Amino acid sequence: MTPEKALEPQLAVAEERYAMILASIQAFAQFCDAHGDDDNAEYDRLADQLQTLTGKDISRFNLREWWEEEGAEVLAFRIALPDPVKLDDVSRMDIAHIVARIGRFELSEKDASEPGFQQTFSAFLDDYYHAWLKLHCKSYNYKKIFGAHKDKDGKRLWLTDDEKVDVLWPQR
């Protein structure tokens, strides 16, 4: 994988895995509705299956009560998407690129009427980008960098993208 490609999420891999993961999550929910899972056997089977498929620690995902969060589709996408890859030669421009991506979701007009897989889930890449920054920047702290701050008058404000990069870059 080239360094430029490593900056970007592996959406093609996520798309390949997505349907199987979504079907597994929905089958688990249907099984639990019909039979229960008091001994966690079905839950453990699902977690093992997903971990084998993705190589991820599945314990960080809420497989039991996904309907109270973002829904099965987004959960399946987040599980299907490979984690960021650690790069050796990350530049300030790379960090700026990732910071600029966070919180920005824009579909071009031609894609808006019939969005494909990438367009459908591009609004849910925030976790990926934050994980990328955490992996590559020692000074990453969500609250200090992406949270609200107060000025001397008590007014809420947020760091600009350039200020965020300034905080993240020197501490690499």
C-alpha positions as CSV (number, residue, x, y, z in Angstrom):
1,M,0.0,0.0,0.0
2,T,1.4,3.4,-1.0
3,P,1.6,6.1,1.7
4,E,-1.0,8.2,-0.2
5,K,-3.4,5.2,-0.1
6,A,-2.6,4.5,3.6
7,L,-4.1,7.9,4.4
8,E,-7.4,6.9,3.0
9,P,-9.8,4.4,4.6
10,Q,-10.0,1.1,2.8
11,L,-13.6,1.5,1.7
12,A,-13.3,-1.3,-1.0
13,V,-12.5,-3.8,1.7
14,A,-15.3,-2.5,3.9
15,E,-17.7,-2.8,1.0
16,E,-16.6,-6.5,0.4
17,R,-17.3,-7.4,4.0
18,Y,-20.3,-5.2,4.7
19,A,-23.2,-7.5,3.5
20,M,-21.9,-10.5,5.4
21,I,-21.4,-8.5,8.6
22,L,-24.8,-6.8,8.4
23,A,-26.5,-10.2,7.7
24,S,-24.7,-11.7,10.7
25,I,-25.7,-8.9,13.0
26,Q,-29.3,-9.0,11.9
27,A,-29.4,-12.9,12.2
28,F,-28.0,-12.5,15.8
29,A,-30.8,-10.0,16.7
30,Q,-33.5,-12.3,15.2
31,F,-32.1,-15.3,17.1
32,C,-32.0,-13.4,20.4
33,D,-35.6,-12.2,19.8
34,A,-36.8,-15.7,19.2
35,H,-34.7,-17.7,21.6
36,G,-32.8,-15.4,23.9
37,D,-29.0,-15.7,24.6
38,D,-28.8,-16.0,28.4
39,D,-25.5,-18.0,28.2
40,N,-24.0,-15.6,25.6
41,A,-23.2,-18.5,23.4
42,E,-24.6,-16.9,20.3
43,Y,-23.0,-13.5,21.1
44,D,-19.6,-15.2,21.5
45,R,-20.1,-17.0,18.2
46,L,-20.9,-13.8,16.4
47,A,-18.0,-11.9,18.0
48,D,-15.6,-14.7,17.1
49,Q,-16.9,-14.8,13.5
50,L,-16.5,-11.0,13.1
51,Q,-13.1,-11.0,14.7
52,T,-11.9,-13.8,12.4
53,L,-13.3,-11.9,9.3
54,T,-11.9,-8.5,10.3
55,G,-9.0,-9.1,12.6
56,K,-10.5,-6.4,14.9
57,D,-11.1,-6.6,18.7
58,I,-14.9,-6.7,18.5
59,S,-15.4,-5.9,22.2
60,R,-15.3,-2.2,21.3
61,F,-18.5,-2.5,19.4
62,N,-22.0,-2.8,20.8
63,L,-23.4,-5.9,19.2
64,R,-26.2,-6.3,21.7
65,E,-28.1,-3.0,21.5
66,W,-27.1,-1.4,18.2
67,W,-30.6,-0.1,17.7
68,E,-30.0,2.3,20.5
69,E,-27.0,3.8,18.7
70,E,-26.6,4.3,15.0
71,G,-28.3,1.2,13.7
72,A,-27.2,-2.1,12.3
73,E,-26.1,-0.6,8.9
74,V,-23.6,1.8,10.5
75,L,-22.4,-0.7,13.0
76,A,-21.8,-3.2,10.1
77,F,-19.9,-0.5,8.3
78,R,-17.7,0.5,11.3
79,I,-16.9,-3.2,11.9
80,A,-16.2,-3.9,8.1
81,L,-13.8,-0.9,7.7
82,P,-10.2,-1.8,8.4
83,D,-8.4,0.2,11.1
84,P,-5.9,2.8,10.0
85,V,-2.4,1.7,9.2
86,K,0.7,3.1,11.1
87,L,2.9,5.0,8.7
88,D,6.5,6.0,9.3
89,D,6.8,9.2,7.3
90,V,3.7,11.2,8.1
91,S,4.0,14.9,7.0
92,R,2.3,18.0,8.4
93,M,0.3,18.0,5.1
94,D,-1.0,14.5,5.8
95,I,-2.2,15.6,9.3
96,A,-3.8,18.6,7.8
97,H,-5.5,16.4,5.2
98,I,-7.0,14.2,7.9
99,V,-8.1,17.1,10.1
100,A,-9.8,18.7,7.1
101,R,-11.8,15.5,6.5
102,I,-13.2,15.3,10.1
103,G,-16.7,16.6,10.3
104,R,-17.1,17.4,6.6
105,F,-19.6,15.4,4.7
106,E,-20.3,16.6,1.2
107,L,-22.0,14.7,-1.7
108,S,-21.5,16.1,-5.1
109,E,-24.8,16.8,-6.8
110,K,-24.4,13.9,-9.3
111,D,-24.0,11.5,-6.4
112,A,-26.7,12.9,-4.2
113,S,-29.6,11.2,-6.0
114,E,-28.2,7.7,-6.0
115,P,-25.3,7.5,-3.6
116,G,-23.1,4.4,-3.7
117,F,-21.5,2.6,-0.8
118,Q,-18.7,5.2,-0.3
119,Q,-21.1,8.1,-0.4
120,T,-23.6,6.4,1.9
121,F,-21.1,5.8,4.6
122,S,-18.7,8.7,4.2
123,A,-20.5,10.6,6.9
124,F,-19.4,7.8,9.3
125,L,-15.7,8.0,8.8
126,D,-15.1,10.2,11.9
127,D,-14.0,7.2,14.1
128,Y,-11.5,6.2,11.4
129,Y,-10.0,9.6,11.1
130,H,-9.8,10.1,14.9
131,A,-8.1,6.7,15.2
132,W,-5.7,7.7,12.5
133,L,-4.7,10.8,14.4
134,K,-4.4,9.0,17.7
135,L,-2.1,6.4,16.0
136,H,0.1,9.1,14.4
137,C,0.1,12.0,16.8
138,K,1.3,11.7,20.5
139,S,-0.5,14.9,21.4
140,Y,-3.9,13.7,20.2
141,N,-6.6,14.5,22.7
142,Y,-10.1,14.7,21.4
143,K,-11.4,17.1,24.0
144,K,-8.5,19.5,23.8
145,I,-8.3,19.6,20.0
146,F,-11.8,19.0,18.8
147,G,-13.9,20.1,21.8
148,A,-15.1,23.6,22.7
149,H,-13.0,26.1,24.6
150,K,-13.9,29.3,26.3
151,D,-12.2,32.6,25.7
152,K,-11.5,35.2,28.4
153,D,-15.1,36.4,28.2
154,G,-16.6,32.9,28.6
155,K,-17.6,32.7,25.0
156,R,-17.4,29.2,23.4
157,L,-15.0,28.7,20.5
158,W,-13.3,25.9,18.6
159,L,-9.9,25.6,17.2
160,T,-9.5,26.2,13.5
161,D,-8.2,23.4,11.3
162,D,-4.7,25.1,11.2
163,E,-4.7,25.5,15.0
164,K,-5.6,21.8,15.4
165,V,-2.7,20.8,13.1
166,D,-0.3,23.1,15.1
167,V,-1.2,21.2,18.2
168,L,-0.9,17.8,16.6
169,W,2.2,18.2,14.5
170,P,5.0,19.2,16.9
171,Q,4.4,16.3,19.2
172,R,4.6,13.6,16.6
